Amino acid sequence: MEILRVHHIAIIATDYERSKAFYLDVLGCELIVEHHRVERDSWKGDLALNGEYLIELFSFPDPPQRRSWPESTGLRHLAFAVPSVESARAELQAKGVRCEEIRIDPYTEKRMMFFFDPDDQPLEIYEV
């Protein structure tokens, strides 16, 4: 098998419109296409970042809460590369996004920080 790259990340939201606004207005993603799947009572939006397809945003009726704290098995977080963690953190905080303190990755010595989407999904910004 030859894997070329990650194709997309799927995220399930409890409030589709609120999460869509977060990923579009706060993080700067672009909505490529959106479908309402009547048979599943579900929305699906395909989002791109800098022209590259990246996220499938879903809604489902009454999805179970994701167990995140303490750390649990499974996908831990989604990380975004940024030129400046300090600038990105300031922008996120100005938009009312909950952010943790900036840290230094002990292995790479790069600056990084966690923040959270409307469903408390942990997201990371990592300085490149």
N, CA and C of each residue as an Amber inpcrd file, in Angstrom:
protein
   384
   0.8440000  -1.1800000   0.0000000   0.0000000   0.0000000   0.0000000
   0.8830000   1.2350000   0.0000000   0.5370000   2.1990000  -0.8330000
   1.2540000   3.4650000  -0.8860000   0.3200000   4.5720000  -0.4010000
   0.5970000   5.1080000   0.7750000  -0.1960000   6.2200000   1.3120000
   0.4720000   7.5120000   0.8710000  -0.3090000   8.3930000   0.2620000
   0.2350000   9.6320000  -0.2730000   0.2290000  10.7690000   0.7360000
  -0.8620000  10.9000000   1.5050000  -1.0000000  11.9790000   2.4950000
  -2.2980000  11.7730000   3.2440000  -2.5340000  12.5530000   4.2600000
  -3.8280000  12.5490000   4.9350000  -4.8250000  13.2320000   4.0020000
  -5.9660000  12.6170000   3.7880000  -6.9650000  13.1760000   2.8890000
  -7.8540000  14.2030000   3.5860000  -8.3770000  13.8630000   4.7640000
  -9.2160000  14.8000000   5.5080000  -9.3290000  14.3590000   6.9640000
  -9.8060000  15.2570000   7.7830000 -10.1060000  14.9770000   9.1860000
 -11.5980000  15.2080000   9.3560000 -12.2990000  14.2630000   9.9810000
 -13.7420000  14.3860000  10.2010000 -13.9990000  14.8300000  11.6310000
 -14.8640000  15.8230000  11.7770000 -15.2190000  16.3630000  13.0910000
 -16.7380000  16.3790000  13.2080000 -17.2600000  15.8380000  14.3070000
 -18.7030000  15.8600000  14.5710000 -18.9900000  16.9730000  15.5710000
 -19.9210000  17.8430000  15.2250000 -20.2710000  18.9920000  16.0590000
 -21.6380000  18.7950000  16.7070000 -21.8030000  19.3090000  17.9080000
 -23.1190000  19.2670000  18.5400000 -24.0240000  20.3550000  17.9760000
 -23.4500000  21.4800000  17.5720000 -24.1920000  22.5840000  16.9660000
 -23.4680000  22.9290000  15.6660000 -23.9860000  22.4070000  14.5620000
 -23.3150000  22.5180000  13.2670000 -23.0420000  23.9730000  12.8800000
 -24.0320000  24.8370000  13.0000000 -23.8610000  26.2390000  12.5920000
 -22.8130000  26.9470000  13.4440000 -22.8200000  26.6900000  14.7420000
 -21.8350000  27.3120000  15.6410000 -20.4200000  26.8400000  15.2840000
 -20.2600000  25.5410000  15.0680000 -18.9340000  25.0140000  14.7240000
 -18.5030000  25.4580000  13.3290000 -19.4410000  25.5040000  12.3920000
 -19.1100000  25.9830000  11.0520000 -18.6000000  27.4230000  11.1290000
 -19.2610000  28.2630000  11.9050000 -18.8180000  29.6500000  12.0690000
 -17.4120000  29.6990000  12.6760000 -17.1410000  28.8410000  13.6480000
 -15.8160000  28.8030000  14.2730000 -14.7380000  28.4550000  13.2420000
 -14.9350000  27.3850000  12.5020000 -13.9140000  26.9470000  11.5480000
 -13.7730000  27.9170000  10.3700000 -14.8580000  28.5790000   9.9760000
 -14.7780000  29.5470000   8.8820000 -14.2880000  30.9090000   9.3660000
 -14.9570000  31.4710000  10.3640000 -14.6800000  32.8490000  10.7770000
 -13.4730000  32.9910000  11.6930000 -13.2590000  32.0260000  12.5650000
 -12.1450000  32.1160000  13.5130000 -10.8650000  31.5430000  12.9070000
 -10.9470000  30.3500000  12.3150000  -9.7390000  29.7150000  11.7910000
  -9.4610000  30.0370000  10.3280000 -10.4250000  30.6150000   9.6210000
 -10.1880000  31.0230000   8.2450000 -10.3460000  29.9450000   7.2010000
 -11.0380000  28.8600000   7.5390000 -11.3190000  27.8290000   6.5400000
 -12.3410000  28.3510000   5.5350000 -12.4340000  27.6810000   4.4030000
 -13.3920000  28.0230000   3.3490000 -14.3520000  26.8560000   3.1800000
 -15.6410000  27.1500000   3.0820000 -16.6450000  26.1180000   2.8280000
 -16.6440000  25.8020000   1.3390000 -16.2700000  24.5660000   0.9970000
 -16.2150000  24.1470000  -0.4060000 -17.5950000  23.7130000  -0.8790000
 -18.2310000  22.8400000  -0.1000000 -19.5560000  22.3230000  -0.4360000
 -20.2380000  21.9060000   0.8570000 -21.5630000  21.9320000   0.8260000
 -22.3310000  21.5870000   2.0180000 -23.5630000  20.7950000   1.5890000
 -23.8590000  19.7420000   2.3420000 -25.0070000  18.8970000   2.0290000
 -25.8130000  18.6190000   3.2890000 -27.1420000  18.6450000   3.1490000
 -28.0040000  18.1700000   4.2360000 -28.4490000  16.7680000   3.8500000
 -28.1120000  15.8210000   4.7060000 -28.4520000  14.4240000   4.4440000
 -29.7370000  14.1110000   5.2170000 -30.8670000  14.2450000   4.5440000
 -32.1840000  14.1240000   5.1620000 -32.3550000  12.7810000   5.8610000
 -31.9220000  11.7070000   5.2100000 -32.1080000  10.3660000   5.7690000
 -31.3670000  10.1730000   7.0940000 -30.3440000  10.9810000   7.3480000
 -29.5640000  10.8700000   8.5940000 -29.7980000  12.0710000   9.5090000
 -30.6340000  13.0250000   9.0880000 -30.8460000  14.2760000   9.8140000
 -29.4870000  14.8850000  10.1680000 -28.6490000  15.0130000   9.1490000
 -27.2510000  15.3720000   9.3520000 -26.7800000  16.3550000   8.2950000
 -25.9470000  17.2970000   8.7240000 -25.2630000  18.2000000   7.8070000
 -23.8390000  17.7090000   7.6260000 -23.2940000  17.9420000   6.4180000
 -21.8910000  17.6630000   6.1310000 -21.3440000  18.8240000   5.3240000
 -20.3170000  19.4490000   5.8620000 -19.6490000  20.5300000   5.1590000
 -18.2030000  20.1730000   4.9090000 -17.7330000  20.3840000   3.6850000
 -16.3350000  20.1520000   3.3500000 -15.6100000  21.4960000   3.4220000
 -14.5520000  21.5360000   4.2370000 -13.8250000  22.7750000   4.4810000
 -12.4030000  22.6710000   3.9540000 -11.9020000  23.7720000   3.4130000
 -10.5210000  23.8320000   2.9320000  -9.7720000  24.8920000   3.7230000
  -8.4760000  24.7230000   3.8040000  -7.5970000  25.7040000   4.4140000
  -6.5110000  26.0230000   3.3990000  -6.4090000  27.2950000   3.0360000
  -5.4530000  27.7290000   2.0090000  -5.6080000  26.9340000   0.7180000
  -6.8680000  26.6740000   0.3400000  -7.1690000  25.9900000  -0.9110000
  -7.0410000  24.4820000  -0.8740000  -6.6550000  23.9160000   0.2630000
  -6.4970000  22.4650000   0.3600000  -7.6030000  21.8670000   1.2230000
  -8.3390000  20.9150000   0.6470000  -9.4030000  20.1990000   1.3530000
  -8.8290000  19.6020000   2.6260000  -9.4810000  19.8580000   3.7810000
  -8.8870000  19.4370000   5.0420000  -9.8710000  18.8000000   6.0150000
 -11.0490000  19.4020000   6.1880000 -11.9580000  18.9860000   7.2590000
 -13.3290000  18.6460000   6.6950000 -13.9000000  17.5370000   7.1680000
 -15.3170000  17.2400000   6.9600000 -16.0030000  17.5400000   8.2880000
 -16.9110000  18.5060000   8.2830000 -17.6390000  18.8880000   9.4890000
 -19.0390000  18.2840000   9.4170000 -19.4030000  17.5060000  10.4290000
 -20.6810000  16.7990000  10.4580000 -21.5350000  17.2480000  11.6240000
 -22.8380000  17.0400000  11.4710000 -23.7620000  17.1000000  12.6050000
 -24.5470000  15.7990000  12.6070000 -24.9090000  15.3410000  13.7760000
 -25.7860000  14.1880000  13.9420000 -26.6990000  14.4860000  15.1180000
 -27.9090000  13.9580000  15.1300000 -28.7820000  14.1840000  16.2780000
 -28.2030000  13.5180000  17.5270000 -28.0760000  14.2780000  18.5850000
 -27.6380000  13.7780000  19.8970000 -26.3750000  12.9270000  19.8630000
 -25.2650000  13.4340000  19.3360000 -24.0330000  12.6330000  19.3600000
 -23.5230000  12.5080000  20.8000000 -22.9120000  11.3760000  21.1460000
 -22.3620000  11.2440000  22.4970000 -21.1750000  12.1850000  22.6830000
 -20.9460000  12.6060000  23.9100000 -19.8130000  13.4620000  24.2090000
 -18.5140000  12.7000000  24.0040000 -17.5030000  13.4020000  23.5180000
 -16.1760000  12.8180000  23.3430000 -15.4620000  12.8520000  24.6840000
 -14.9500000  11.7340000  25.1010000 -14.1830000  11.6900000  26.3320000
 -12.7850000  12.2010000  26.0240000 -12.3960000  13.2850000  26.6740000
 -11.1240000  13.8990000  26.3460000 -10.2330000  14.1060000  27.5680000
 -10.8240000  14.2870000  28.7020000 -10.0280000  14.6040000  29.9030000
 -10.3250000  13.5890000  30.9740000  -9.4310000  12.8490000  31.5640000
  -8.0130000  12.8720000  31.1900000  -7.8120000  12.2530000  29.8150000
  -6.6020000  12.2330000  29.3630000  -6.3040000  11.7130000  28.0340000
  -6.9510000  10.3430000  27.8410000  -7.5090000  10.1420000  26.6590000
  -8.1560000   8.8710000  26.3640000  -7.6390000   8.3320000  25.0340000
  -7.9130000   7.0670000  24.7760000  -7.4580000   6.4190000  23.5570000
  -8.1370000   7.0390000  22.3390000  -7.4330000   7.0920000  21.2360000
  -8.0060000   7.5960000  19.9950000  -7.3090000   8.8620000  19.5370000
  -7.8720000   9.4780000  18.5160000  -7.3100000  10.7070000  17.9790000
  -7.2630000  11.7650000  19.0740000  -6.1220000  12.3560000  19.2910000
  -5.9450000  13.2850000  20.4110000  -6.2820000  14.7160000  20.0280000
  -5.7100000  15.2140000  18.9370000  -5.9790000  16.5920000  18.5380000
  -5.5680000  16.8050000  17.0860000  -5.9500000  17.9510000  16.5650000
  -5.5960000  18.4010000  15.2300000  -4.6740000  19.5990000  15.4170000
  -3.5290000  19.6090000  14.7440000  -2.5640000  20.6960000  14.8980000
  -2.4270000  21.4810000  13.5950000  -2.3480000  22.8030000  13.7390000
  -2.1810000  23.7040000  12.6060000  -0.8140000  24.3730000  12.6980000
  -0.0950000  24.4470000  11.5840000   1.1920000  25.1330000  11.5300000
   0.9570000  26.6270000  11.3770000   1.6870000  27.4170000  12.1590000
   1.5890000  28.8780000  12.0890000   2.9980000  29.4760000  12.1210000
   3.1610000  30.6860000  11.5540000   4.4800000  31.3200000  11.6230000
   4.7870000  31.8840000  13.0040000   3.7430000  32.2850000  13.7590000
   3.9490000  32.8640000  15.0870000   2.8440000  32.4060000  16.0370000
   3.2110000  31.6320000  17.0380000   2.2310000  31.1810000  18.0270000
   1.6900000  32.3630000  18.8260000   2.5460000  33.3190000  19.1800000
   2.0870000  34.4840000  19.9450000   1.0220000  35.2680000  19.1930000
   1.2480000  35.5270000  17.9090000   0.2760000  36.2720000  17.0990000
  -1.0230000  35.4940000  16.9540000  -0.9080000  34.1900000  16.6750000
  -2.1020000  33.3570000  16.5140000  -2.8940000  33.3120000  17.8170000
  -2.2130000  33.1770000  18.9480000  -2.8860000  33.1350000  20.2490000
  -3.6290000  34.4500000  20.5060000  -2.9880000  35.5630000  20.2120000
  -3.6200000  36.8760000  20.4080000  -4.8810000  37.0020000  19.5470000
  -4.8140000  36.5440000  18.3020000  -5.9830000  36.5990000  17.4160000
  -7.1110000  35.7210000  17.9370000  -6.7760000  34.5060000  18.3760000
  -7.7930000  33.5980000  18.9050000  -8.4420000  34.1780000  20.1580000
  -7.6420000  34.7080000  21.0700000  -8.1900000  35.2820000  22.2940000
  -9.0680000  36.4960000  22.0010000  -8.6890000  37.3040000  21.0100000
  -9.4960000  38.4710000  20.6350000 -10.8660000  38.0540000  20.1080000
 -10.9570000  36.8150000  19.5960000 -12.2250000  36.2920000  19.0970000
 -12.9540000  35.4670000  20.1490000 -12.4650000  35.4940000  21.3960000
 -13.1330000  34.8090000  22.4940000 -12.8530000  33.3280000  22.6050000
 -11.8040000  32.8450000  21.9610000 -11.4720000  31.4260000  21.9870000
 -10.6340000  31.1220000  23.2320000 -10.9850000  30.0540000  23.9240000
 -10.2350000  29.6360000  25.1110000  -8.8980000  29.0600000  24.6780000
  -7.8290000  29.6010000  25.2240000  -6.4710000  29.1930000  24.8680000
  -5.6770000  28.8420000  26.1250000  -4.8290000  27.8340000  25.9930000
  -3.8820000  27.5260000  27.0610000  -2.6470000  28.4120000  26.9010000
  -1.7480000  28.3090000  27.8500000  -0.4920000  29.0640000  27.7820000
   0.4000000  28.4920000  26.6820000   1.2730000  29.3250000  26.1640000
   2.2500000  28.9010000  25.1640000   3.2850000  28.0130000  25.8570000
   3.6410000  26.9270000  25.1810000   4.6480000  25.9950000  25.6980000
   5.7760000  25.8520000  24.6860000   6.8480000  25.2560000  25.1380000
   7.9540000  24.8860000  24.2560000   7.9790000  23.3700000  24.1730000
   7.9200000  22.8340000  22.9520000   8.0200000  21.3900000  22.7610000
   9.4140000  20.9720000  23.2210000   9.4970000  20.0920000  24.2200000
  10.8150000  19.7480000  24.7610000  11.7180000  18.9930000  23.7820000
  11.1610000  18.4200000  22.7320000  11.9620000  17.6470000  21.7830000
  12.4280000  18.4750000  20.5940000  11.5520000  19.3870000  20.1200000
  11.9020000  20.1890000  18.9480000  12.2810000  21.6210000  19.3070000
  11.9620000  22.0230000  20.5460000  12.1670000  23.3820000  21.0360000
  11.3550000  24.4100000  20.2540000  10.2620000  23.9640000  19.6440000
   9.3440000  24.8560000  18.9280000   8.2260000  25.2930000  19.8670000
   7.6840000  26.4860000  19.6030000   6.5830000  27.0150000  20.4110000
   5.2790000  26.4000000  19.9360000   4.3810000  26.1150000  20.8870000
   3.0890000  25.5180000  20.5660000   2.0830000  25.8870000  21.6500000
   0.8040000  25.6750000  21.3480000  -0.2470000  26.0080000  22.2850000
  -1.5310000  25.2860000  21.9050000  -2.2960000  24.8830000  22.9070000
  -3.5950000  24.2620000  22.6650000  -4.7030000  25.2970000  22.8260000
  -5.7520000  25.1290000  22.0060000  -6.9770000  25.9260000  22.1280000
  -8.1250000  24.9890000  21.8280000  -9.3720000  25.4860000  21.9080000
 -10.5170000  24.5800000  21.8790000 -11.6290000  25.1020000  20.9860000
 -12.2430000  24.1820000  20.2310000 -13.3750000  24.5560000  19.3730000
 -14.6480000  24.6070000  20.2180000 -15.7960000  24.9410000  19.6370000
 -17.0250000  25.0870000  20.4240000 -17.4600000  23.8350000  21.1790000
 -17.0260000  22.6480000  20.7450000 -17.3570000  21.4140000  21.4560000
 -16.2200000  20.9580000  22.3670000 -15.2900000  21.8550000  22.6440000
 -14.1490000  21.5860000  23.5210000 -13.1760000  20.5820000  22.9240000
 -13.2160000  20.4310000  21.5990000 -12.2500000  19.5870000  20.8890000
 -10.8870000  20.2610000  20.9920000  -9.8540000  19.5570000  21.4910000
  -8.5400000  20.1940000  21.5730000  -7.9150000  20.3680000  20.1980000
  -7.4400000  21.5760000  19.9420000  -6.7430000  21.9220000  18.7170000
  -5.3940000  22.5270000  19.1160000  -4.4410000  22.4830000  18.2200000
  -3.1120000  22.9770000  18.5540000  -2.6200000  23.8920000  17.4590000
  -1.8710000  24.9090000  17.8380000  -1.0980000  25.6870000  16.8730000
   0.3630000  25.4260000  17.1900000   1.1420000  25.2450000  16.1300000
   2.5380000  24.8400000  16.2730000   3.3750000  25.7360000  15.3740000
   4.3800000  26.3680000  15.9450000   5.1980000  27.3080000  15.1940000
   6.1770000  26.5740000  14.2920000   6.2200000  26.9690000  13.0200000
   7.1280000  26.3310000  12.0600000   8.2010000  27.3100000  11.6130000
